[in-house]
């Protein structure tokens, strides 16, 4: 009988924890549409298609982006669960349909919980390297 | 020989710049040679500074901690529960490009230290400047109560059995200084090394010690993943008779060897290591370290940095 009670307790704790994890997930809201300035919408990527910049972008991604956005841009990094807004899924066709300039603005100018990275990633080439790496997540 | 090596290390980077300027007179469009990406992940390499200085107006908070030595084994959990731990809390601020000032306070001797770090030259990607050159200076104030100094008495006679004379306290005797020249190079995406020379001076030392010490420094990192590296530093206080006040080396400071792991993110760097020195500020390590890494004189330590941009 005691053993049975123990199993019931374990099951309750397991399902309780599972239910609470769903609650946290549901509390996270989806990001509102971005208000992108026109200059960024029309901004051209001067390093588009440069394969040699992809490893640079991958290295910078690991340092600056991975903790929230995850290894592959799924929004599943270790810090993502503590955010009020889900970081988004970069594999989504809708995300990848955006122009490089729009992704540049979202990534480095930021808003709300998405911090500004202009003072952390100083060189434009390095920023475009990250954009190029994000493009490999299709 | 040492003078020739120091001369070459100082002059070679400047030669590279002169050559680079000559090349720009050719008709081809000049190519902008930018500094190498992330030669280091942080301004700290365990117990040494690096050439990496964050962007202007960056505030850095640093926690440096050293536990007790591992010599007592599991009885004090290899030093983690030992009484002889040391901690320093510091703040650094980048006043202008490649120039940082800092202040910190340390448990051992209640040091208050004020530092400045200036990266004069940055290594460039096209190798026109093959190395980085950094200057580092620290002035520290021993913050222990005056009773400690009042209790010190000295024998000013050449006779070792002469009665001790009364010691007169002067505030300037609390001061100590450390200056260092570091030359570093990022050899590849994985490997960066730096070497340096330093001069340490204490205004007041024990009878058996020296006021001045010249040191040699070596450090490096081997990056084995985008965020993680193996790191080391090796600091050697040199036995130079010409600047020593002692006839023989009685309590010459031991070298400081440390080996660790570094993990860095956008705003943090975390280093955990096994190292020798119990002191944290460099002049203390160069003049007073008596822990011997060959005789269980190793302790676990860590460095955590946090950056804020303004």
Interface residues (C-beta under 8 A of the other chain):
Chain A: X56 X58 X59 X61 X62 X63 X64 X66 X67 X117 X119 X120 X122 X123 X126
Chain B: X34 X37 X38 X55 X57 X58 X189 X225 X226 X227 X264 X265 X266 X267 X309
